[in-house]
Amino acid sequence: SEARVSAIRTGTVVEKKADKLKELMSRRVQAINPPPEPVTRLFLADKPIATPGNLVTLTAKSKTGKTVAVGAATASIITAASGTQMLDRDTFKFRASNPAGHAVIVLDTEQSPYDAWTCYQRVLKRSGEGQDPPWLLHFALVGYSVAKRKAALKAALEYGHKTFGGVFMVILDGVAHFVSSVNEIEESNTLADWLSELSVTYDTSILCVIHSNEG
């Protein structure tokens, strides 16, 4: 009946309002309820550059070493987990700590599958490892649509959190490919807001690599 349908709709609206209020209250700042102190995810020259709940941006023009820098940062996480960080590993002064073995997610939207594999091999060589760390989830997403890339990121976050008890860091190598046009300010701002929300929800830090094309 119409009355029943109306009651269901009203109940749904009430539930949605309750969910929104519950979510809002979960973000309430109170002196008696301090949040856990964030653990820095990545250091560069002993300076903290990545903490959970934040976005970090690496931007440079083509052929200026972005891929190598990202590889060195990833290698620093591997060496920290394997206990070889203090050995002679050239990680360009990147340093990390992932004692719980939480997931590290790398989404490469720039390289072909083979080139992405080659870069990954260099990361392993730089770290002194010959095998895949089980928690390192590296994906080549070249050719994916914007919607499919976003869905892949969400799926990887859910899988990493469930399988490894948390997400240590996310690296988006080619974050500009998560929008249809970088010149669309509203779309770009919406993406930044979404990524920020994900970084808080999954208690992780997201490193966004941007290919600069000025001029």
N, C-alpha and C positions, 0 to 999 in steps of 0.2 A: 504494500500500500504506500501511498504518498507520505503518510505520517511516519511509516517505518523508515523509508528512504531518508526523510528529513532528519529523523533521530540519529541514523547512522552517520550522516554528513556532519551533524552537530557534534556527535561524539568524536569523529575524526578531527574536527577543528580543535576541540578541547584538548585532545591528545597531542596534537601538533604544538599547541601553545604551551602545554606542560613540558614537552620535550625541549622546546626552545628556552623556556625558563630554567630547566634543569641544566642545559648546556651553559647558559649565561652564568648561573650560580657556581658552576664548576670553575669559572675563570675569576671568581671573586677574590680580591686580595685582602687577606686578614693577617693581623700581627700574630694571632695564635695558630696560624696554619701556614708556616713558611714552606714554599715549594723546595724540592731538592736542589741543592746547589749544582749548577750545570758543570759538566766535565768537558773541558776543551777537547775537541775532536782532532784539530790539526794545528800545528805550530809551524812557523816559518822563521828561521834564525832565532828560535826561542821566544818568538812573539806569538801569542794566541791569535789565530785568524779565523777560526771556525768553532762556534759553539752551538749547541742544540737550540732549535727555535729560531734560527736565523738563516738568511741567504747570504752566500759569499759569491762575489763576481770576479771572474778572471777574464779580462778582455784584452785583445791585441789584434794587430793586423795579420794577414796571412803570412805564413812562413816565418813567424817570429818566435816559435818555440812553445806554443800553447799545449800541443799534444805531449811534448816532452815533459813540460811542467806538470801536467795532469798525471802522466805516467810516474813521475818521481813522487808525487804526493801519494798515489796509490801504492807505490812500492814501500813508502814509509809506513803505511798501515800494515802491510804484510810483514815487514821486518819487525815491527813492534809485536805482532802476534806470534812470530816464530822465535822471538828472543834474540834476533841477530841485529837489532838496531844499533848497538854500540860497536859492531864490527865495521869493516871498511866497505860500507855500502853508500854509493853516491846517490843520495836522494835530494840533492840540491838544497840541503838544510831544512827540508820538510821533516817533521817529526810528528808521530801520532801515538795513540795508546788505545787499544781495543781489547782489554783484558777479558771481557766476557764473550768475545767471538761473535759479536752481533753482525748483522748483514751489512755489507758494503755494496751498494747498487751503482753500477755505471751504465748509463744509457748513451750510446754513441749514435748520433744522427748524422754524422759527417762522413764517416768512412764506409767503404764497401765491406761486406763480411770478411773478405780475405785481408784487407788492409787493417780492419779492426783486430783480427786475430794476430796479425804481425805486430801491431802496437802492444797487444796484450802479452805476447811472447817477450817483448823487450822489457815490459814491466816485471815479469817473472825473473828475467835474467838480471835486471837491476837489483832486485830484492834477494837474489841468490837462491830462489826457489825453483824447483823443477816440476812441481805439481800444482794443480789448482787448489787454492784454499777453498774449502767447501762453502764458506760464508761470502765469498766474493762472487757476486752475480753481475756478469758483464754481458751486455746485449748490444747487438748491431741492429739499429732500427732504420737504417737508410731505406727510403722508399715508402715508409709508413706515412699515412695521412696524419694531420694534426690530431684528429679525434682518436686515431688508433695509438698514437704516441702517448697521449694523456691516459688512455685506458691501460696501456702497458705499464706506465709509471705507477698507477694506482694498484695494479695487480702485483707488481714487483714489491711494492711497499707492504701490501697485505701478506704476501708469501714470506718475505724476509722477516717481518715481525713475528709471524706465527711459527716459522721454522727455526729461527735463530734467536728468538726471545727479545728482539729489538732490532732497530736499524741504526747502525753507527754513523753512516754518512751516505749521501746520494751525490753522484757526480753526473751532471747533465752536459755532456760534451756536444754543444750545439743547441743551447736552450732556445735560440731564436726560431728553431724549427718547431717549437710548440705553439706558434701563432701563425696565422695565414700571412700576415704582413707586419713587419716590425714598425712600419710607419703608421699602423693603426693604434693610436695611443690608448683608446679605451680597451681594446683587446689585450694589449701588452700589460696594462695596469691590472686587468682582470686576472691574467696569468700570474703576475707577481703576487697578487693577493692569495690566489689559490695555492701557489707554492709555499707561501708563508704559513698558510693554514696547515698544510701537510707537514711542514717542519715542526710545528707545535704539536699536532696530533700524534705524530710518530716519534716525537722527542729526538729529532735528528737535525743535522745540518746539511743544507743543500748547496753544493758548489756549482754555480752556473757559468759555463764557458761560452763566451760570446765572440764571434768572429766580427771584428770591427771593419766597416766598409765606408768610412768617411771619404767623401769626394768621389 
